[in-house]
């Protein structure tokens, strides 16, 4: 069977794919041709489908057959495959596409809407794409980045953000000094979160917009361990 033969049946791509599933030998014969055919399918490219659904094998096969890494659904208004993979939390596919030369920051603005709860994806973008998190992008949504401290996934993302953000200590001291108080309030004084924030530069005595200190929030939450930790780190009863 030649490529031209399969190409002539391009309008019947879905039917050919169904036929290929009937027999293992037939599948092995037709599958490479089907991927080559799909490279030209602008309405439902395999590379975009695989990226969205986390199917690394499909993305690899599409790339092997020359799929354009910017191919996406419909008229091209949907996010590109690397963005689809990132928003869906498929760090392995993000890494694969980066290794094929994709520039992830070209058409998509990464911020807390896109990468919250996507710690692994964010780490790949920082390590492999030279992505530098901007403090403002991740704290556009008031107050203070809601969602980072009330779930495990959100906190893991927050830790990656802090470690990758330039001048973090400056920002957290001068622009978002109330971040520690907010984190204690929404996490009910979670000691792990509080320890990380203090170790990362959050002031222990700064008041939030309502005049409350981290120590006051920890005491209100009834978290004795967190209260003791803050006192050990220099928290003042009456700052």
N, C-alpha and C positions, 0 to 999 in steps of 0.2 A: 504494500500500500504506500502511495506517495503522499507528500504534503499537499500537492495540488488537488489530489482526490478529496482529502478531508476539507481543504479550503473551499471547495465547491459546495460543500454542505454547511457552510457557515451559518445560514439562517436556522439550521436544525441542530445547533450545538447542544441544546439540552437533551434532545432525543438521542444523539450520539453518545452523550455521557451516560444516559440510562442504559443504552445497549452495552456499553463497556462494562457495566456492573454485573452483567449476566454471567460472564466467564472470566476466570483469572487470566488466561492467556490473552483473551481479547482485550482485557483491561491493560495488560502490560504493553500490548501493541498500540492501542489507541491513546492511552493517557498522555504520552509526550506530545502527540499531535493536538490533543484537546487543549493543553496548556498553551501551546503556540497559537492556537486559534483564539483562545481567550485573551491573549495579549491585546487583540484588536477590539475587544468587547468593551465599549465605553459605558454601557449602562450597568454592568454588574461584573467588574473585573475581579478575578480570583484573588489577586494580591490584596485588594481592599477588604474582601470578604474574610480572608484568612487573618488579616491583621486585626479586624474587629472582633472576631470570634476566638482569637488566640491559637490559631492552627498554624504552628510554625512550619510544618512539613509543606503545607499548601503555599505559604509565602516563599519558601525556598524553591519549590518547583517553578513557581511563577517567575521568580528572578532568574532561574537557570534558563528559562525560555525567552528571556529578554523583556520581561514586563517592565514598564515604566514605573519608577517608584512613586510617581505623583498621581498614578491612576486612581480614580475614586468613583463613587457611585453617581449615576445620573448625569447632570450637565456640568459636573466639576465643581459644584458649589459646596459639596460635602468636604469635610476635612480629609487631608491626604492620609495614606495608610499609616505613616508613623504616628500621626495624631490620633487616629482611630485606635491604634494599639496602646498609646499612652493613656488616653482617656478611659480605656477599658482595663488598664492595669497590667498589660502584658509586657513586662520589662524585657523578656527574652526576645520578643519580636522587635521592640524598639532598638535593642542592641544589634540585632541582625541587620536592620535597615541602616543604622548608623555605619556599620561595617561596609555597607554598599555605597557609602558616600552621600547619604541623605543629609540635608541641612535642615534640622527640625525647627529652627527659629525663623525660617524664611517667611512663612505665611501664617504662623499661629502664635499668638501672645500667651505665653505660659504664665499662669497666676494661680491664686488659691481656688478659683473655680475649676481649673483643669486638673490640678495635681494634688488637691487635698485627698488624703487617704491613699496616695500613690507613692509611698516612700521609696519603694524599689525602683520605680520608673524615674523619679526625681534623682536618685543616686546615679543611675545609668547616664542620664542627661548631663549631670555634673562631671562624672568621671570620663565619659567617652565623647561628649559633644562640646565640652568646654562651657557648659551652661553656667551662668553666674546668677543665682537668685537675687532679685532686687527686693529689698525689705518692703518697699511700698506696694509692689505687686501682690504680695502675700498677705497684706493687711488692709486691703481696700475695703473689705466688708467689716463694718463696725459691729460690735465693739472688739477691737484688738484681735481679730482673727478668730471669730467664733467657730467652734468645731475642732480646734486643735487639741483641746484638753478634756473633752468629754467622751472620747473614744480612744481605744488603744491605737487604731490605725491612724487617727489624726495626730496623736502625739508622736508616733514614729516618723510621720512626714515632717512634723515640726522640728524634730531633732536633726534630720537631714538638712532642712532649710537653714537652721542656725549654723551648722558646721560649714555650710557652703556660702553663707552670706557675708560679704565683706563688711567690715566695720560694725559687726553685730553689737558689740558692747557699747559703741557710741550711740547707735540708734535706740537701744533698749534703755539707755540711761537718759537720753535727751528728748526722745520723741514719743516713746511708749513706756514711760516709767511705771505706769499703772498695770503693766502686763502681768506682773507677778501676783498682784492682788486679784486680778480677774481670773487668772489660772487657778488660784486657790479657791475662789468662789465657785467656779463651775465644776471643779474636780473634787469638791468637798475636802480639800486639803491633801490631795494625793502627794505623799512624801517623795515619790520618785520624780514626779513632775517638778515639784518645788526645788528639790535638790539640783536637778538639771538646770533650771532657770537661774538659780543663785550661782551655781558654778560657772554659768555662761555669762554672768555679769549683771543680772537683774538686781537693782538696789533693794535692800531688805526693809528700808524705812520710808520709801517714797509713798506718798498718798495718791489715791486714784482721784477721779473727777468728783467723787462724793466725800473726799476727805478721809477715807478709810485706809488703813495700812494693811500689809500682808498679815501681820501678826493678829490684827483684829479679825480678819476673815478666817484665819486658822482657828482662833479661839471660838468664833461663832460656829464653825463646823464641828467643834468638839474633838478635833484631831490633836491629841496630846503629843504625839511623836513629832508632828509638823511644828507645833508651837515650840517644843524644846529645840528642834533643829534651828528654827529662826532665831531663838534666843542665843544659841551657841554661835550663830553667825553674826551676832551684833544687833539684832532687832531691839528696838527701844519701846518700852511700854508707853512712853509719852514723847514721841519724836517732835 
